[in-house]
Amino acid sequence: MKKKIVLYLLIINKFHNFKIKLKYMLWKIQKLPLDEEKAKLDNFLQTIEFED
């Protein structure tokens, strides 16, 4: 039982860190002036979502 809880917490932590990264990436996208750069980052974010 204890092992399951630890694993669960690790998964939550990983997801939480991922969400923070995602928020930072979205914030960076908003700061970018060029649509081309934004499109590149959008593609990058989609890649992350599929991989994670």
Protein Blocks (a to p, Z undefined) as FASTA:
>chain_A
ZZmmmmmmmmmmmmmmmmmmmmmmmmmmmmpmblklmmmmmmmmmmmmmmZZ
